[in-house]
Each structure stands twice: as structure tokens, then as C-alpha cells.
Amino acid sequence: MQLGRALLHALHNAGISVLYQDRQMKTVWARNMSAPWASETADGKDLLSQAQAERIHAAKLGVIESGNADQLELSIPGSQGVRWFQLWIDADRGEAGDVLGVVTTMVETTEQKRREQTLKALLREVSHRSKNLLAIIQSIATQTGRYTETLSEFLARFRGRLQSLASSQDLVTSSNWRGAALQELVSGQVGRYSADLAKSLRFTGENPYLNPNAALHIGLAMHELAVNSVSYGALSRPEGHVEVRARLEPENGSEPNLLLTWTEAVGDAPRNEKRFGSVALERVVPMSLNGSATLEIGKGRMEYRLTVPHGNFETD
């Protein structure tokens, strides 16, 4: 009796239902039976569809006939979503080996199923984003090679761009793929080339949350601007600084766009030929965001203006 009570408690705590039926499918005993396995629910409506009931009935008859165990998986719609159950149907044999009845064990696997579905969705998302990231890397490699003349120059520039991409990707990953805050992204990229970020970067304006694609591409733009600044601009001087302003601009009554402006004092930068930096800033980044950009250098001053459509960020 103590063992029986212990087993009943175990069945209840584990959410396991057990049903014993004879060869004529009459119920001999049942333990821990609740909806949908009870004959009727509280409101009198059977939760099992006719097709599901017939499937279970046929499986039990098959076990009685053959003596071989069977296993089923069922999904049952409910008020709080679909519930999943695993059914094991075993033959109960007498001393002579003949089948006396069937034992049906029902275990709810809804949480396990939901975890599996969530994991599959996450893996699909990771695969999708990995492909996008590889496409970006391939584009960077191609463009870097197009605008460099020696292998050592290519490797130096390519490593820097990969490290920039990795820095932005770290922010995206730490947010569970939601994206990255603009100010944190800009600070991270400029900070890689500054010993005192508080002096070298002046960020003002809005701080929207960028989606993953926008974070990676704007991070690349900030990297190119920072590298150029270290070489020819404000960050090449100990007292120099760059200014980054972020402003939301309404457009025709729709959601506002983000206007991102980088301004700094510059020296004489070579502008007689296109380089990857300018191509990335004026073409690659804005095209990837469905936005637009301008890069102006003159009279000791450089200004980069990037317009980012609202679909690339959120402000709430």
C-alpha cells in the first residue's frame, strides 16, 4: 500500500496519466487522469478530435492483436496554445504469454516541444545572420583588395575592418540579436583609436537602438571615419576631437529618419583617387540601409552625413 501511494504521488507530480484496459477496451483502472484524457472536460466537451481518438483506438487494437508495443505523439489545441503529448501503449501479458489488455501511459511534453521549436527558430536565425555576416565579410575583402596594391597593405586594412565588424557583432550578440545603441556603437569604434575617449569624441543628440544590420554597417562607417581621422584628421593630433550628432528628422508625416553627422577638422588628405573608405561611406553603407550619404572635405574641415530610414532603428 505504501508503494502504491508513493507511485500515485510520483505519477501526479510528474504529470503522467496511466490507463489500463482489457481486450474489449473496457477501462479496468485509471490513475491521474485529467483533461484531455478524462472522458469529458468540465464543460462537457471532449478535447480529443474524432480523428485523434480513432488513431489511439486503432493503435491499442494493434497492440492487443500483435502484442508489440506502440508509441504515438499528439498535438491538441487548447485555450493557451497547442499542447503536446507522448503516448506509450504496452501489452499486458498473462503467465501464459497471452495479451490480457493494454497499458497506456500519457506524458505531456509541451514545454519540451516549445523549447525544441524555440531552439530551431534560434538556429535558423543564427544561420540567416551568419550568412549575412559572411556576405558582408566577402564584400569587405573584395573592396579592400580592389583598392590596395600590396598584400601587406591589404592584410593590415582587412584586419582592421574585421576587428571593427567583430566589435559591432559583440554588441549585437550581447543584446540577444536585438541590435545596439548608437552611442555605444560609435564610442566603441572611436575608442579603438583613442587613448582618452572623453576628449576625442563629442556625441550629442538622440541615441536610437539600431537593428543588427544597421549596427554592423554604421559600425563599419564609424571605423572608416576613425581610421581616416587618425591618419589625416582630428585624431592625429593629441588635442583633436570629432563631433558626432544624431538627430531625428520627420519626413512627409511618416516615421522620422535618423540623420547622423560626423564633423572634424582635417589636414591634407589624398582625394585624387577613390579609396575603399570613401566608397564604403558614400555607397556601401547607405545602400545597405536604403539610405543616403554625403562626404564633404574642404577648407580644413570634413563632414559626413548619413541618413538612415526609420526601419533600421527604434527609439522606444
C-alpha positions as CSV (number, residue, x, y, z in Angstrom):
1,M,0.0,0.0,0.0
2,Q,2.9,2.4,0.8
3,L,4.5,1.6,-2.6
4,G,1.1,2.2,-4.3
5,R,0.7,5.6,-2.6
6,A,4.2,6.5,-3.5
7,L,3.7,5.6,-7.1
8,L,0.5,7.6,-7.3
9,H,2.3,10.7,-5.9
10,A,5.1,10.2,-8.4
11,L,2.6,10.0,-11.3
12,H,0.8,13.1,-10.1
13,N,4.0,15.1,-9.6
14,A,5.4,14.1,-13.0
15,G,2.1,14.8,-14.8
16,I,1.8,11.2,-16.0
17,S,-1.5,9.6,-16.7
18,V,-1.9,5.8,-16.8
19,L,-4.8,3.8,-18.2
20,Y,-5.4,0.0,-18.1
21,Q,-8.0,-1.5,-20.5
22,D,-8.9,-5.2,-21.2
23,R,-9.1,-6.8,-24.5
24,Q,-12.6,-5.5,-25.1
25,M,-11.2,-1.9,-24.5
26,K,-13.1,-1.6,-21.2
27,T,-11.4,0.5,-18.6
28,V,-10.2,-1.6,-15.6
29,W,-8.5,1.2,-13.8
30,A,-7.0,4.6,-14.4
31,R,-4.7,6.9,-12.4
32,N,-4.1,10.6,-12.6
33,M,-6.4,11.1,-15.5
34,S,-7.1,14.7,-16.4
35,A,-8.1,16.6,-19.5
36,P,-7.8,15.7,-22.3
37,W,-7.6,12.0,-21.1
38,A,-10.6,12.2,-18.8
39,S,-13.7,11.2,-20.7
40,E,-15.1,14.7,-20.6
41,T,-13.8,18.1,-19.6
42,A,-15.6,20.3,-17.0
43,D,-17.7,22.0,-19.7
44,G,-18.7,18.6,-21.2
45,K,-16.7,19.0,-24.4
46,D,-14.3,16.3,-25.4
47,L,-10.8,17.8,-26.1
48,L,-9.7,15.0,-28.4
49,S,-10.8,15.2,-32.0
50,Q,-12.5,12.2,-33.6
51,A,-9.5,11.5,-35.8
52,Q,-7.2,11.5,-32.8
53,A,-9.5,9.3,-30.8
54,E,-9.7,6.8,-33.7
55,R,-5.9,6.9,-34.1
56,I,-5.4,6.0,-30.4
57,H,-8.1,3.3,-30.5
58,A,-6.6,1.7,-33.6
59,A,-3.1,1.7,-32.0
60,K,-4.5,-0.1,-28.9
61,L,-6.2,-2.7,-31.0
62,G,-3.0,-3.2,-32.9
63,V,-1.1,-3.8,-29.7
64,I,-3.7,-6.3,-28.5
65,E,-3.6,-8.1,-31.8
66,S,0.2,-8.3,-32.1
67,G,1.5,-7.9,-28.6
68,N,4.0,-5.4,-29.8
69,A,4.3,-2.0,-28.1
70,D,3.4,1.2,-29.9
71,Q,4.2,4.9,-29.5
72,L,2.3,8.0,-30.6
73,E,2.8,11.8,-30.5
74,L,-0.3,14.0,-30.4
75,S,-0.8,17.8,-30.6
76,I,-4.0,19.1,-29.1
77,P,-5.2,22.7,-29.5
78,G,-6.1,24.4,-26.2
79,S,-7.0,27.8,-24.9
80,Q,-3.4,28.6,-24.1
81,G,-2.0,27.2,-27.3
82,V,-1.1,23.7,-28.6
83,R,-0.4,21.0,-26.0
84,W,1.8,18.1,-27.0
85,F,1.6,14.5,-25.5
86,Q,3.7,11.4,-25.9
87,L,1.7,8.1,-25.6
88,W,3.2,4.7,-24.9
89,I,0.9,1.7,-25.5
90,D,2.2,-1.6,-24.0
91,A,0.6,-5.1,-23.9
92,D,-0.1,-6.7,-20.6
93,R,0.6,-10.4,-20.8
94,G,-0.6,-13.2,-18.6
95,E,1.5,-16.0,-17.3
96,A,0.9,-18.0,-20.5
97,G,2.1,-15.1,-22.6
98,D,-1.3,-14.2,-23.9
99,V,-2.4,-10.5,-24.1
100,L,-4.8,-9.6,-21.3
101,G,-5.1,-5.9,-22.0
102,V,-3.2,-2.7,-22.8
103,V,-1.5,-0.2,-20.6
104,T,-1.4,3.4,-22.0
105,T,1.0,5.9,-20.5
106,M,0.4,9.6,-21.4
107,V,3.1,12.2,-20.7
108,E,2.7,15.9,-21.6
109,T,5.8,17.2,-23.5
110,T,4.5,20.7,-24.3
111,E,7.4,22.5,-22.6
112,Q,10.0,20.3,-24.2
113,K,8.3,20.7,-27.6
114,R,8.3,24.5,-27.2
115,R,12.0,24.5,-26.2
116,E,12.8,22.5,-29.3
117,Q,10.8,24.8,-31.5
118,T,12.4,27.8,-29.9
119,L,15.9,26.3,-30.4
120,K,15.1,25.5,-34.1
121,A,13.9,29.1,-34.6
122,L,17.1,30.4,-33.0
123,L,19.3,28.1,-35.1
124,R,17.5,29.3,-38.3
125,E,18.0,32.9,-37.1
126,V,21.7,32.3,-36.4
127,S,22.2,30.6,-39.8
128,H,20.5,33.6,-41.5
129,R,22.5,36.2,-39.7
130,S,25.7,34.2,-40.2
131,K,25.1,34.2,-44.0
132,N,24.6,37.9,-43.9
133,L,27.7,38.4,-41.9
134,L,29.7,36.2,-44.3
135,A,28.3,38.3,-47.2
136,I,29.5,41.5,-45.5
137,I,33.0,40.0,-44.9
138,Q,33.2,38.9,-48.6
139,S,32.2,42.4,-49.7
140,I,34.8,43.9,-47.4
141,A,37.5,41.6,-48.7
142,T,36.6,42.2,-52.3
143,Q,36.5,46.0,-52.0
144,T,39.7,46.1,-49.8
145,G,41.6,44.1,-52.4
146,R,40.3,46.4,-55.2
147,Y,41.8,49.5,-53.5
148,T,45.1,48.1,-52.2
149,E,48.3,47.4,-54.2
150,T,50.3,45.2,-51.9
151,L,49.5,42.1,-49.8
152,S,50.8,43.7,-46.6
153,E,48.6,46.7,-47.1
154,F,45.6,44.5,-47.8
155,L,46.1,42.4,-44.7
156,A,46.5,45.5,-42.4
157,R,43.4,47.1,-43.7
158,F,41.4,43.9,-43.8
159,R,42.3,43.0,-40.2
160,G,41.2,46.4,-39.0
161,R,37.8,46.1,-40.8
162,L,37.3,42.6,-39.4
163,Q,38.0,43.8,-35.9
164,S,35.6,46.6,-36.4
165,L,32.9,44.2,-37.6
166,A,33.7,41.9,-34.6
167,S,33.3,44.8,-32.2
168,S,29.9,45.7,-33.6
169,Q,28.9,42.0,-33.6
170,D,29.8,41.7,-29.9
171,L,27.2,44.4,-29.2
172,V,24.6,42.7,-31.3
173,T,25.2,39.3,-29.7
174,S,25.2,40.7,-26.1
175,S,21.7,42.1,-26.8
176,N,20.4,38.7,-27.9
177,W,20.4,39.8,-31.6
178,R,18.2,42.8,-30.9
179,G,20.9,45.3,-32.1
180,A,23.0,48.0,-30.5
181,A,22.5,51.5,-29.1
182,L,24.0,54.1,-31.5
183,Q,26.1,56.0,-28.9
184,E,27.6,52.7,-27.5
185,L,28.4,51.7,-31.1
186,V,30.1,55.0,-32.0
187,S,32.0,55.1,-28.7
188,G,33.3,51.5,-29.3
189,Q,34.6,52.2,-32.8
190,V,36.2,55.6,-32.0
191,G,37.6,54.2,-28.7
192,R,39.7,51.7,-30.5
193,Y,41.8,54.6,-31.8
194,S,41.7,57.0,-28.9
195,A,43.5,56.9,-25.5
196,D,41.0,59.3,-24.0
197,L,37.6,58.9,-25.5
198,A,36.0,61.6,-23.3
199,K,38.2,64.2,-25.0
200,S,38.4,62.8,-28.5
201,L,34.6,62.1,-29.1
202,R,31.7,64.5,-28.5
203,F,28.4,62.8,-29.1
204,T,25.2,64.8,-29.0
205,G,21.6,64.2,-29.8
206,E,19.4,61.1,-30.0
207,N,20.5,57.6,-29.1
208,P,18.3,55.2,-31.0
209,Y,18.6,51.5,-30.9
210,L,19.9,50.1,-34.2
211,N,18.8,46.8,-35.6
212,P,21.6,44.2,-36.3
213,N,22.1,45.1,-40.0
214,A,22.3,48.8,-39.3
215,A,24.6,48.3,-36.3
216,L,27.1,46.3,-38.4
217,H,27.1,48.8,-41.3
218,I,27.1,52.0,-39.3
219,G,29.9,50.5,-37.2
220,L,31.8,50.0,-40.4
221,A,31.2,53.6,-41.4
222,M,32.4,54.8,-37.9
223,H,35.5,52.6,-38.3
224,E,36.4,54.1,-41.7
225,L,35.9,57.6,-40.4
226,A,38.0,56.9,-37.2
227,V,40.9,55.4,-39.3
228,N,40.8,58.4,-41.7
229,S,40.8,60.8,-38.7
230,V,43.8,59.0,-37.1
231,S,45.7,59.3,-40.4
232,Y,44.7,62.8,-41.6
233,G,42.2,64.4,-39.3
234,A,41.5,65.5,-35.7
235,L,42.5,62.2,-34.0
236,S,46.0,62.6,-35.5
237,R,46.6,65.4,-33.0
238,P,46.7,65.0,-29.2
239,E,44.2,67.8,-28.7
240,G,41.9,66.9,-31.6
241,H,38.3,65.7,-31.3
242,V,35.5,64.6,-33.6
243,E,31.8,65.5,-33.2
244,V,29.0,63.1,-33.9
245,R,25.4,64.4,-33.9
246,A,22.3,62.3,-34.1
247,R,19.0,63.9,-35.0
248,L,15.6,62.6,-35.8
249,E,14.0,64.2,-38.9
250,P,10.4,63.7,-39.8
251,E,9.7,63.0,-43.4
252,N,6.3,63.7,-45.1
253,G,4.4,62.9,-41.9
254,S,5.8,59.4,-41.6
255,E,8.2,57.9,-39.0
256,P,11.3,60.1,-38.7
257,N,14.6,59.3,-40.3
258,L,17.9,59.4,-38.4
259,L,20.4,62.0,-39.6
260,L,23.9,61.0,-38.4
261,T,26.6,63.7,-38.8
262,W,30.4,63.3,-38.3
263,T,32.4,66.5,-38.2
264,E,36.1,67.2,-37.6
265,A,39.0,69.3,-38.6
266,V,41.3,67.7,-41.1
267,G,44.6,68.2,-42.8
268,D,45.5,67.4,-46.4
269,A,44.0,64.0,-47.3
270,P,44.7,62.4,-50.6
271,R,41.5,62.8,-52.7
272,N,42.7,62.3,-56.2
273,E,41.5,58.7,-56.3
274,K,38.8,56.6,-54.8
275,R,39.6,54.5,-51.8
276,F,37.7,51.8,-50.0
277,G,36.9,54.2,-47.1
278,S,35.1,56.7,-49.3
279,V,33.4,54.0,-51.3
280,A,32.1,52.4,-48.1
281,L,30.9,55.7,-46.7
282,E,29.3,57.0,-49.8
283,R,28.0,53.8,-51.4
284,V,28.2,50.6,-49.4
285,V,26.8,51.7,-46.1
286,P,23.9,53.9,-47.3
287,M,22.9,51.3,-49.9
288,S,22.8,48.6,-47.2
289,L,20.5,50.8,-45.2
290,N,18.4,52.0,-48.1
291,G,19.5,55.5,-47.1
292,S,21.8,58.2,-48.5
293,A,25.1,59.8,-47.6
294,T,27.4,62.7,-48.5
295,L,31.1,63.1,-47.7
296,E,32.5,66.7,-48.0
297,I,36.1,67.6,-47.4
298,G,37.4,71.1,-47.8
299,K,38.9,74.2,-46.1
300,G,40.3,72.1,-43.2
301,R,37.0,70.5,-42.4
302,M,35.4,67.2,-43.1
303,E,31.7,66.4,-42.7
304,Y,30.0,63.1,-43.3
305,R,26.2,63.0,-43.3
306,L,24.3,59.7,-43.3
307,T,20.5,59.5,-43.5
308,V,19.1,56.3,-42.0
309,P,15.5,55.3,-42.7
310,H,13.3,54.6,-39.7
311,G,13.1,50.9,-40.5
312,N,16.7,50.5,-39.3
313,F,16.2,51.6,-35.7
314,E,13.7,52.1,-32.9
315,T,13.5,54.9,-30.4
316,D,11.3,53.4,-27.7
